[in-house]
């Protein structure tokens, strides 16, 4: 049985829709690629520390210690030691940022995570400058451990 199937070319409306879809798709891909390749690099560094507590519920203790690390006492000392108000150099209207502005920016850059079922706290730092991330992560640890020795 020979059956002849007759096909018709796509209508003008269908061709126009396909062309619009293809152009839109290619423009989206090109825009995303341009955006991705023109972003400045972001560096990441991490530090970990193990804490000891007599508290049997270590998750509560670690959560409390994560809040201590994010406190103004710790982070203002880090900001001062590393001179972040000068070195982070984001200026608005020619003015150097305040410690409070740098503190807010530093909080955004920090990632403090208590590691589940352990006594370990993970501190991560995101920064746009290569050496800022490890310097900040290490300084947070140094200042935090000094704080622990001074406030047993």
C-alpha positions in Angstrom: 0.0 0.0 0.0 1.6 3.2 -1.2 0.2 6.3 0.5 1.3 9.6 -0.7 1.3 12.2 2.1 1.2 15.7 0.9 2.8 18.3 3.1 2.5 22.1 2.9 5.2 24.6 3.8 4.7 26.3 7.2 2.5 29.3 7.1 3.9 32.8 7.1 2.6 33.3 10.7 4.4 30.1 11.9 7.7 31.2 10.2 7.5 34.6 11.8 6.9 33.1 15.2 9.9 30.8 14.8 12.2 33.6 13.7 11.1 35.8 16.6 11.7 32.9 19.0 15.2 32.2 17.6 16.2 35.8 17.7 14.9 36.3 21.2 16.7 33.1 22.4 20.0 34.0 20.8 19.8 37.6 22.2 19.2 36.2 25.7 22.1 33.8 25.5 24.4 36.5 24.2 23.3 38.9 27.0 23.8 36.3 29.7 27.3 35.4 28.4 28.3 39.1 28.2 27.1 39.7 31.7 28.8 36.6 33.1 32.2 37.4 31.5 32.2 41.0 32.5 31.6 40.5 36.2 34.7 41.1 38.4 36.0 38.0 40.1 34.8 37.1 43.6 37.3 35.3 45.9 36.4 33.0 48.7 38.4 31.9 51.8 37.4 29.8 54.7 38.7 29.0 58.2 37.4 26.5 60.7 37.8 26.2 64.4 36.8 23.6 66.9 35.3 24.8 70.2 34.9 23.0 73.5 32.0 23.4 75.8 30.6 21.7 78.9 27.2 22.3 77.4 25.8 19.0 76.2 23.7 20.7 73.6 26.5 21.8 71.3 24.1 23.1 68.6 22.9 25.9 70.9 26.4 26.7 72.0 27.7 26.9 68.4 24.8 29.0 67.3 25.5 31.4 70.2 29.2 31.5 69.2 28.3 32.3 65.6 26.4 35.3 66.9 29.4 36.3 69.0 31.6 36.2 65.9 29.2 38.5 64.0 29.1 41.0 67.0 30.4 44.5 66.7 33.1 43.7 69.3 34.7 41.1 67.1 34.1 42.7 63.7 34.9 46.3 64.6 38.3 45.0 65.9 38.8 43.1 62.6 37.9 46.3 60.7 40.4 48.3 62.7 43.2 45.7 62.5 42.9 45.4 58.8 42.1 49.1 58.2 39.1 48.1 56.1 37.6 51.5 56.2 40.5 52.7 54.0 41.4 49.5 52.1 37.9 48.6 51.0 37.9 52.0 49.3 34.4 52.2 48.3 33.8 56.0 48.6 30.6 57.9 48.2 30.8 61.5 47.2 34.5 61.5 48.1 33.9 60.4 51.7 35.5 57.4 53.3 32.9 54.9 54.6 32.1 54.8 58.3 32.9 51.8 60.4 29.2 51.0 60.5 29.0 50.9 56.7 32.0 48.6 56.6 30.6 46.5 59.3 27.4 46.0 57.3 29.4 45.2 54.2 31.5 42.7 56.2 28.4 41.0 57.6 27.3 40.5 54.0 30.7 39.0 53.1 30.8 36.6 56.0 29.3 33.1 56.0 29.3 31.6 59.5 28.1 28.0 59.7 28.1 25.7 62.7 28.9 22.2 61.3 26.2 19.8 62.2 26.9 17.1 64.9 30.4 18.6 65.6 31.9 21.4 67.7 33.3 23.1 64.6 32.4 26.5 63.2 33.1 27.2 59.6 33.8 30.9 58.7 33.8 31.8 55.0 34.5 35.2 53.5 33.7 36.5 50.0 35.7 39.4 48.7 36.5 41.1 45.4 40.3 41.4 46.1 42.4 38.3 46.1 44.0 38.7 49.5 41.1 40.3 51.3 39.2 37.0 51.7 41.9 35.0 53.4 43.2 38.0 55.5 39.7 38.7 56.8 38.9 35.0 57.5 42.2 34.6 59.4 41.8 37.9 61.3 38.2 37.0 62.4 39.6 33.8 63.8 42.5 35.5 65.6 40.2 38.2 67.1 37.6 35.6 68.1 40.1 33.4 69.8 41.5 36.4 71.7 38.0 37.3 72.7 37.5 33.7 74.1 40.7 33.9 76.1 39.6 37.3 77.6 36.0 36.2 78.3 36.1 32.6 79.5 
